[in-house]
Amino acid sequence: MAKLQSAMIRESALLLIFLSRHLFTVSSECIIPSHFQGDWFSMESGTELDTLINDKLLSNRVFEGTCSERFDHNGTIDADGRFSSDLLLFSQVSNCYKCYQMLYRTPNIVQYKMCEYFST
């Protein structure tokens, strides 16, 4: 149990350090930006994964979470107003949070990085 709590504290501290080093805006209402919304295909560890993203929800067979907080990277805005964001998503099924760093590339390509789960 102590090992789990230590991992949660370390994960939270790393997230805060990461966010503090970037120029960002915290959105008061967590709505996933429209340029990340859609039905996305990816390969995860050699397995096909279909991810559906709407204005409040990211869902695939591995994780389903609602947007809890959004941090926009102001320095990444392109000519059409699209930008990269960090999303903190909450899963009611597993009662845990997961963060996704969403990087806008083109209208057909979104790159993302995700952190490990941490429970409440």
N, C-alpha and C positions, 0 to 999 in steps of 0.2 A: 504494500500500500504506500509506504514512504517513497519507494522507487517511482511509483506512478505519479505521486504528487510532485516529486522533484522534476520529473520529465515535463509535467504540465507547466510548472513555474519556468523552467528553462525555455520551453516552447513559447510561452507568453512573453518572456523577456526578449527572446530573439525577434519575435514579431514587432515588439515596440521599438527595438533598436533599428530594425530594418526600416520601419515606417518613419522614424525620426530622421533618418539620413536622406530621405527623399523629400522633394518639394511636392506637397500634396494638399488636396482640399478634402475635408470630411463632409460627406453629403448628409444633410439632416434627415432626409427620407431615403431609405435604401431601395432604389429602383435600379435594376441592372440596365446599363446603357443599351440603346437599341442596336448599336453596331456589334454587340456581342450576342444578341438574341438570335435564335434560329435552331436548326437541327444540324448538329456538327458530328462529323465522322472522324475517328482517330484510331490509331493502333496503340494499345497499352500493353507492353510486355509481350508483343506478338499476338495479341488478341484484339479483334475488332470491338470498338466501343462506340455506341451511338449516344450522344448527349443532347438533351433538349434544354434550351435556355429561354425563359420568357422574362418579363419585367421583374418578377419576384423570386423565381425558382430555377435552380439548376438540378437536373435529374438525369441519372443514368443507372445502369444495373449495379454499380458499386456504391453510389452515394446519391442521396436526395436531400437538398437543403434549401431553405429560404434565406433570402438576403437579410442579414442582420445589420451590417455596416458596409459602407463603400468609401474607399479612399481613392481619389482621382489624382493622377500624375499630371500636373499642369504643364510640365515641360515637354509632354509628348503629343500635344494637340497638333493635328495636321490641318491642311488647308480646308478640309471639309468638316472640321470640328470634332473629329474622332480622336480618342485618347486612350491611354492604358489606365487600368484601375486595379486596385486590390479589393477583393470581395471577401467578407467574413460571412460564411453561411452556417446556418444552424439546422441540424437534423433532429426532428422530433422523434424519429424512430429509434435512433441510437443515443439521443440526448447528448450530442456533442457538437463542437464547432470544427470547421475546416476552412482554411483560407486558400483562396485562388488568386494568383497574380495573373490577370488577363492582359495580354499584350496584343494590341491591334496591329495587324500587318497589312492586309489588303481586304477588300470586300469578301473574298473567299477563304482567307486564312486568318485564324486567331491562334496565337500561341499562348499556352498557359503553363504555369508552374503551380504545384499545390504543396501545402505543408501536411504534416501528419495530423491525425485526429487528436483533439484534446477534449475531454469531457467536462461537464459542469459540476 
